[in-house]
Amino acid sequence: MNTKISNALFQRALLKIPGGVNSPVRAFRSVGGNPRFIRKASGAWLEDVDGNRYLDLINSWGPMILGHAHPEIIEAVQEVLADSFSFGAPNSKEVEMAELICELVPSVEKVRMVNSGTEATMSAIRVARGFTQREKIIKFEGCYHGHGDSFLIAAGSGAMTFGIPDSKGVTKGVAQDTLTAPFNDLGAVEQLLEANPNQIAAIIVEPVVGNMGLVIPQHGFLAGLRKLCDQHHAVLIFDEVMTGFRLSISGAQGLYGITPDLTTFGKIIGGGLPVGAYGGKKEIMDQVSPVGPVYQAGTLSGNPLAMAAGLATLTILKNDIEIYNRLDKNGEYLETQWKAIANKYNIPVQLNRVGSMFTLFFTADPVHSFSDARKSDTERFAKFFNGLLNLEVYPAPSQFEAMFLSDALLQEDLLHLNYAVEEVMKGL
């Protein structure tokens, strides 16, 4: 496969962009080789600058649930584009977006638009702190909530030990207000709450984890978090930047029947354009300026292009709920086929999947937490990744990232995926 132009672009990028990329996982550091520079995409396929085509299994990390360059979304953006692409003032599309989100996600009574998932989670934490008049939060090992300082915290050694910065530039002062527990471990969460009485403002969680690979909440875990938050008067925040409107029309909370106090959104609500949002109970959201004392602002928030793309996407999903059944059916089919292929060649794997999100872990043991995920054979995954890439499949370039299906996949695409996986598995 010729990658001459991509390689040249990467060398140029290395001179002017840290690591040659604008988001770390794109650098292919954990899988080897140089990233492919994409020039266009349509439906389920990407095309790079060298003319190579790939079946897309990341779909811009989630938002392209309908596939790339969907004609109705292009039409919606073009219609708005003719009237200019930013006002710095209110526009009707952001009102329509707020109304639609509140209609589709019953836990959201009011919502504020922002420009990224990171902005959404940072803002949700600030609002929770303002509402409760408390300072500490609990997050989970391996869950990623954007690059806000409060979230880049590694676990301490126990319930009485504060977290420590997981990135240079994060102060110890910030870290002391973030406590960390293992995902799927209600006992650890309860211990943290009891060790810090009346100090926990919020628990923030990816209801289905996508950032240590796909990790599924075990039965009773999310309901247990809801109960603990009620008992300790803490705000329960679901980070649905990835799962919102992907796992169901009302997100993971609709799928599992759990009602959080606040929810963060991104990805799909922008149809692929930069976007974020946070929303929830009216009494909490009314803490936000200009109504309340918690300040948050954004010049490009509610950008008409992003709102138009997101509205078009959500409207299609709302009007054709069968899309979710098709995605789940295709996900189940690939899960069954890939497990059978791995078993055929005696390769130990765990395939975690919820609907159209999944991860193939190269480990013999079930993956329920970050410590489980870290047992995976990352060298074998790197070979798997590069093998698929050479067979026109573009998977997530990390063992610890979820992959995403789109509704644009055709039967012939599914067969090609199975063919590529088997060809690669033969050599592992």
C-alpha positions as CSV (number, residue, x, y, z in Angstrom):
1,M,0.0,0.0,0.0
2,N,1.5,3.3,-1.1
3,T,1.6,5.9,1.7
4,K,4.2,8.3,0.2
5,I,2.1,11.5,0.4
6,S,0.9,10.7,4.0
7,N,4.4,10.1,5.1
8,A,5.6,13.4,3.6
9,L,2.7,15.3,5.3
10,F,3.6,13.7,8.6
11,Q,7.2,14.8,8.4
12,R,6.0,18.4,7.6
13,A,3.5,18.2,10.5
14,L,6.2,17.0,13.0
15,L,8.1,20.3,12.4
16,K,5.2,22.6,13.3
17,I,2.6,20.5,15.4
18,P,3.5,18.7,18.6
19,G,3.9,15.1,17.7
20,G,2.7,15.9,14.2
21,V,-1.0,15.6,15.3
22,N,-3.7,17.7,16.9
23,S,-4.9,14.8,19.1
24,P,-2.5,12.3,20.6
25,V,-4.0,8.9,19.5
26,R,-3.8,10.0,15.9
27,A,0.0,9.7,16.0
28,F,-0.2,5.8,15.9
29,R,2.4,5.8,18.7
30,S,0.9,2.6,20.4
31,V,0.6,0.7,17.1
32,G,3.6,1.8,15.1
33,G,3.9,3.4,11.7
34,N,2.8,6.8,10.5
35,P,-0.7,8.1,10.5
36,R,-2.7,8.2,7.2
37,F,-3.9,11.7,6.2
38,I,-7.5,11.5,5.1
39,R,-8.7,13.8,2.3
40,K,-12.3,12.7,2.0
41,A,-15.0,10.2,3.1
42,S,-18.3,9.0,1.9
43,G,-20.7,6.5,3.5
44,A,-18.7,3.8,5.3
45,W,-15.4,4.6,3.5
46,L,-12.5,6.9,4.0
47,E,-9.9,7.8,1.4
48,D,-6.4,9.1,2.2
49,V,-4.2,11.5,0.3
50,D,-2.5,8.6,-1.5
51,G,-5.8,7.3,-2.8
52,N,-6.1,4.3,-0.4
53,R,-9.6,3.5,0.8
54,Y,-10.6,2.1,4.2
55,L,-13.8,0.8,5.8
56,D,-14.1,3.2,8.7
57,L,-14.5,1.7,12.2
58,I,-14.0,4.9,14.2
59,N,-16.4,7.2,12.3
60,S,-14.7,10.4,13.7
61,W,-14.8,8.7,17.2
62,G,-18.6,8.3,17.1
63,P,-20.5,11.2,15.5
64,M,-20.8,9.7,12.0
65,I,-23.5,7.3,13.0
66,L,-25.2,7.7,9.7
67,G,-22.0,7.5,7.7
68,H,-19.9,10.2,6.1
69,A,-21.2,13.0,4.0
70,H,-24.8,12.2,4.5
71,P,-26.8,14.2,1.9
72,E,-29.4,15.5,4.3
73,I,-26.7,16.8,6.7
74,I,-24.8,18.4,3.9
75,E,-27.9,20.1,2.6
76,A,-28.7,21.4,6.2
77,V,-25.2,22.9,6.6
78,Q,-25.2,24.4,3.1
79,E,-28.6,26.1,3.8
80,V,-27.2,27.8,6.9
81,L,-23.8,28.5,5.4
82,A,-25.3,30.9,2.9
83,D,-26.4,33.1,5.8
84,S,-22.9,33.3,7.3
85,F,-21.3,30.9,9.7
86,S,-21.1,32.7,13.1
87,F,-23.0,35.5,14.7
88,G,-21.9,35.8,18.3
89,A,-25.6,36.3,19.0
90,P,-28.6,34.0,19.5
91,N,-29.9,32.0,16.5
92,S,-33.0,29.9,16.1
93,K,-31.1,26.7,15.5
94,E,-29.7,26.6,19.1
95,V,-33.3,26.9,20.4
96,E,-34.5,24.1,18.2
97,M,-31.5,22.0,19.4
98,A,-32.2,22.6,23.1
99,E,-35.9,21.7,22.6
100,L,-35.0,18.5,20.7
101,I,-32.4,17.4,23.3
102,C,-34.9,18.0,26.1
103,E,-37.5,16.1,24.2
104,L,-35.4,13.0,23.5
105,V,-33.6,12.8,26.9
106,P,-36.2,13.1,29.7
107,S,-33.6,13.8,32.4
108,V,-32.6,17.0,30.7
109,E,-34.9,19.9,31.5
110,K,-32.5,22.7,30.5
111,V,-29.3,22.5,28.4
112,R,-26.4,24.8,27.6
113,M,-24.5,24.5,24.3
114,V,-20.6,24.6,24.3
115,N,-17.9,23.8,21.7
116,S,-16.4,20.5,22.8
117,G,-16.9,17.5,25.1
118,T,-14.1,18.8,27.4
119,E,-16.0,22.1,27.8
120,A,-19.1,20.3,28.6
121,T,-17.6,18.1,31.4
122,M,-15.6,21.0,32.9
123,S,-18.8,23.1,33.0
124,A,-20.9,20.3,34.5
125,I,-18.4,19.8,37.3
126,R,-18.3,23.5,38.0
127,V,-22.1,23.7,38.1
128,A,-22.3,20.6,40.4
129,R,-19.8,22.3,42.8
130,G,-21.8,25.5,42.7
131,F,-25.1,23.7,43.3
132,T,-23.8,21.6,46.2
133,Q,-21.3,24.1,47.7
134,R,-18.8,21.2,47.8
135,E,-15.4,20.8,46.2
136,K,-14.5,17.2,45.7
137,I,-15.5,14.9,42.8
138,I,-15.3,11.1,42.2
139,K,-14.2,9.8,38.8
140,F,-13.3,6.3,37.6
141,E,-9.9,4.9,36.6
142,G,-9.7,4.7,32.8
143,C,-12.7,6.9,32.2
144,Y,-11.8,10.0,30.1
145,H,-13.8,13.2,30.4
146,G,-11.7,15.4,28.2
147,H,-8.4,17.2,29.1
148,G,-9.7,19.4,31.9
149,D,-7.3,19.5,34.9
150,S,-9.9,17.9,37.2
151,F,-10.0,14.8,35.1
152,L,-6.3,14.1,34.4
153,I,-5.8,12.5,37.8
154,A,-4.4,9.1,38.6
155,A,-5.7,7.0,41.6
156,G,-4.3,7.4,45.1
157,S,-3.5,4.5,47.2
158,G,-6.8,4.3,49.1
159,A,-10.0,5.9,50.2
160,M,-8.1,8.4,52.4
161,T,-5.6,9.3,49.7
162,F,-6.1,12.1,47.2
163,G,-5.4,11.6,43.6
164,I,-2.2,12.6,42.0
165,P,-1.7,14.6,38.7
166,D,-1.6,12.3,35.7
167,S,-0.2,15.0,33.4
168,K,2.4,17.7,33.8
169,G,0.8,21.1,34.3
170,V,-2.0,19.8,36.6
171,T,-1.4,21.2,40.1
172,K,-1.5,19.2,43.3
173,G,-4.1,21.6,44.5
174,V,-6.5,20.6,41.7
175,A,-5.6,16.9,42.1
176,Q,-6.6,16.9,45.8
177,D,-10.2,17.6,44.9
178,T,-10.5,14.5,42.6
179,L,-10.9,11.1,44.1
180,T,-10.7,8.0,41.9
181,A,-12.3,4.6,42.1
182,P,-12.2,1.4,39.9
183,F,-15.0,1.2,37.4
184,N,-17.7,-1.3,38.3
185,D,-16.6,-1.2,42.0
186,L,-19.5,0.2,44.1
187,G,-17.8,-0.7,47.3
188,A,-14.8,1.5,46.5
189,V,-17.2,4.4,45.7
190,E,-19.1,4.0,48.9
191,Q,-15.8,3.9,50.8
192,L,-14.8,7.2,49.2
193,L,-18.1,8.8,50.1
194,E,-17.9,7.7,53.7
195,A,-14.3,8.8,54.1
196,N,-15.2,12.3,52.8
197,P,-18.5,13.1,54.4
198,N,-20.4,16.0,53.0
199,Q,-17.5,16.9,50.7
200,I,-18.4,15.1,47.4
201,A,-20.1,17.4,44.9
202,A,-20.5,14.9,42.1
203,I,-19.7,11.5,40.7
204,I,-18.9,11.6,37.0
205,V,-18.9,8.5,34.9
206,E,-19.1,7.2,31.4
207,P,-22.1,5.0,31.7
208,V,-20.6,2.8,29.0
209,V,-16.9,3.4,28.9
210,G,-15.2,4.1,25.6
211,N,-11.8,5.3,26.7
212,M,-10.1,2.2,28.1
213,G,-11.6,0.3,25.3
214,L,-15.3,-0.5,25.5
215,V,-16.2,-1.6,29.1
216,I,-19.7,-2.4,30.0
217,P,-21.3,-1.5,33.4
218,Q,-22.1,-4.6,35.4
219,H,-25.6,-5.3,36.5
220,G,-26.5,-2.9,39.3
221,F,-23.5,-0.6,39.0
222,L,-25.2,2.4,37.5
223,A,-28.3,2.0,39.7
224,G,-25.9,1.7,42.7
225,L,-24.3,5.0,41.8
226,R,-27.7,6.6,41.6
227,K,-28.6,5.3,45.0
228,L,-25.3,6.5,46.6
229,C,-25.6,9.9,45.1
230,D,-29.1,10.2,46.6
231,Q,-27.9,9.0,50.0
232,H,-25.0,11.4,50.1
233,H,-26.7,14.4,48.3
234,A,-24.1,14.3,45.5
235,V,-24.8,15.1,41.8
236,L,-24.7,12.2,39.4
237,I,-23.2,13.2,36.1
238,F,-23.4,10.9,33.1
239,D,-20.7,11.7,30.5
240,E,-22.6,10.8,27.3
241,V,-20.3,12.6,24.9
242,M,-19.7,9.2,23.1
243,T,-22.9,7.3,24.1
244,G,-25.4,10.1,23.8
245,F,-27.8,9.3,20.9
246,R,-25.5,6.5,19.8
247,L,-26.7,3.6,22.0
248,S,-30.3,4.7,21.9
249,I,-32.3,7.8,21.0
250,S,-32.0,8.8,24.7
251,G,-28.5,7.6,25.1
252,A,-27.1,5.1,27.6
253,Q,-29.4,6.4,30.3
254,G,-32.3,5.4,28.2
255,L,-30.8,2.0,27.5
256,Y,-30.2,1.2,31.1
257,G,-33.1,3.1,32.7
258,I,-31.0,5.3,35.0
259,T,-31.8,9.0,35.5
260,P,-28.7,11.2,36.1
261,D,-28.8,14.7,37.5
262,L,-26.6,16.2,34.7
263,T,-25.6,14.8,31.3
264,T,-22.8,15.9,29.0
265,F,-23.1,15.6,25.2
266,G,-20.9,16.0,22.1
267,K,-20.1,14.0,19.0
268,I,-23.5,13.2,17.4
269,I,-25.2,16.4,18.4
270,G,-22.9,18.3,16.1
271,G,-23.2,15.8,13.2
272,G,-19.4,15.8,13.0
273,L,-18.8,19.5,13.6
274,P,-17.2,20.7,16.9
275,V,-19.8,20.8,19.6
276,G,-20.6,20.0,23.2
277,A,-23.5,20.5,25.6
278,Y,-24.4,19.9,29.3
279,G,-27.9,19.8,30.7
280,G,-30.1,18.3,33.4
281,K,-32.4,19.3,36.2
282,K,-33.8,22.8,36.1
283,E,-32.8,23.5,39.6
284,I,-29.2,22.7,38.9
285,M,-29.0,24.3,35.4
286,D,-30.5,27.5,36.8
287,Q,-27.2,27.9,38.7
288,V,-25.6,28.9,35.4
289,S,-25.0,32.6,34.4
290,P,-26.8,34.8,33.6
291,V,-29.6,33.2,35.8
292,G,-27.3,32.0,38.6
293,P,-23.8,32.5,40.1
294,V,-21.9,29.9,38.1
295,Y,-20.1,31.5,35.2
296,Q,-19.6,29.8,31.8
297,A,-19.5,31.4,28.4
298,G,-18.4,30.7,24.8
299,T,-18.2,33.0,21.8
300,L,-19.0,30.2,19.3
301,S,-21.4,28.2,21.5
302,G,-24.6,27.4,19.6
303,N,-22.7,27.9,16.3
304,P,-25.4,27.7,13.5
305,L,-23.4,25.3,11.3
306,A,-22.9,22.8,14.2
307,M,-26.5,23.2,15.2
308,A,-27.8,22.6,11.7
309,A,-25.7,19.5,11.3
310,G,-26.7,18.2,14.7
311,L,-30.4,18.9,14.2
312,A,-30.4,17.1,10.9
313,T,-28.7,14.1,12.4
314,L,-30.9,13.9,15.5
315,T,-34.0,14.4,13.3
316,I,-33.1,11.4,11.1
317,L,-32.5,9.3,14.2
318,K,-35.7,10.3,15.8
319,N,-37.7,9.6,12.7
320,D,-36.1,6.2,12.0
321,I,-35.6,4.4,15.3
322,E,-35.0,1.2,13.3
323,I,-31.5,2.6,12.7
324,Y,-30.5,1.5,16.2
325,N,-31.8,-2.0,15.6
326,R,-29.8,-2.3,12.4
327,L,-26.7,-1.1,14.1
328,D,-27.2,-3.5,17.0
329,K,-27.8,-6.4,14.6
330,N,-24.7,-5.6,12.6
331,G,-22.7,-5.3,15.8
332,E,-24.0,-8.7,17.0
333,Y,-23.1,-10.3,13.7
334,L,-19.5,-9.0,13.7
335,E,-19.1,-9.9,17.4
336,T,-20.2,-13.5,16.7
337,Q,-18.0,-13.8,13.6
338,W,-14.9,-12.3,15.1
339,K,-15.1,-14.4,18.2
340,A,-15.5,-17.5,16.1
341,I,-12.4,-16.5,14.0
342,A,-10.3,-15.9,17.1
343,N,-11.4,-19.2,18.5
344,K,-10.5,-20.9,15.2
345,Y,-6.9,-19.7,15.5
346,N,-6.7,-20.2,19.2
347,I,-6.3,-16.5,19.9
348,P,-7.6,-15.4,23.3
349,V,-9.9,-12.4,23.0
350,Q,-12.7,-10.6,24.8
351,L,-15.1,-8.7,22.6
352,N,-17.0,-6.1,24.6
353,R,-19.9,-4.6,22.8
354,V,-23.0,-2.4,23.5
355,G,-25.0,-1.7,20.3
356,S,-22.7,-0.1,17.7
357,M,-19.7,0.4,20.1
358,F,-17.2,-2.3,20.7
359,T,-13.6,-3.3,21.5
360,L,-11.7,-6.5,20.8
361,F,-9.3,-7.0,23.7
362,F,-6.4,-9.4,23.3
363,T,-6.7,-11.1,26.6
364,A,-8.1,-14.4,28.0
365,D,-9.8,-12.7,31.0
366,P,-13.0,-10.7,31.1
367,V,-12.6,-6.9,31.0
368,H,-14.7,-5.1,33.6
369,S,-12.2,-2.4,34.6
370,F,-9.1,-0.4,33.7
371,S,-6.9,-2.9,35.5
372,D,-8.5,-5.7,33.5
373,A,-8.0,-3.8,30.2
374,R,-4.3,-3.2,31.0
375,K,-3.8,-7.0,30.9
376,S,-4.3,-7.0,27.1
377,D,-1.6,-8.0,24.7
378,T,-0.9,-4.6,23.1
379,E,1.8,-5.9,20.8
380,R,-0.7,-8.4,19.3
381,F,-3.2,-5.6,19.0
382,A,-0.6,-3.5,17.1
383,K,-0.1,-6.3,14.6
384,F,-3.9,-6.7,14.3
385,F,-4.3,-3.0,13.7
386,N,-1.6,-2.7,11.0
387,G,-2.8,-5.9,9.3
388,L,-6.4,-4.5,9.0
389,L,-5.1,-1.2,7.8
390,N,-3.2,-2.9,5.0
391,L,-6.5,-4.7,4.1
392,E,-8.5,-1.5,3.7
393,V,-10.0,-1.4,7.2
394,Y,-9.4,1.6,9.5
395,P,-9.8,0.5,13.2
396,A,-9.1,2.5,16.3
397,P,-5.3,3.0,16.5
398,S,-5.1,1.9,20.2
399,Q,-6.1,-1.1,22.2
400,F,-7.7,1.3,24.7
401,E,-10.2,3.0,22.4
402,A,-13.7,1.9,21.4
403,M,-14.7,1.4,17.8
404,F,-17.9,2.6,16.2
405,L,-20.2,1.3,13.4
406,S,-22.2,3.4,11.1
407,D,-25.5,2.8,9.5
408,A,-23.8,3.2,6.1
409,L,-22.3,-0.3,6.3
410,L,-23.5,-2.6,3.5
411,Q,-23.7,-6.4,3.6
412,E,-20.6,-6.5,1.3
413,D,-18.8,-4.2,3.8
414,L,-19.5,-6.6,6.7
415,L,-18.2,-9.5,4.6
416,H,-15.0,-7.6,3.8
417,L,-14.5,-6.9,7.6
418,N,-14.8,-10.6,8.3
419,Y,-12.4,-11.5,5.5
420,A,-9.8,-8.9,6.7
421,V,-10.1,-10.0,10.4
422,E,-9.6,-13.7,9.4
423,E,-6.6,-12.9,7.2
424,V,-4.9,-11.0,10.0
425,M,-5.8,-13.5,12.7
426,K,-4.1,-16.2,10.7
427,G,-0.8,-14.5,11.2
428,L,-1.2,-13.6,14.8
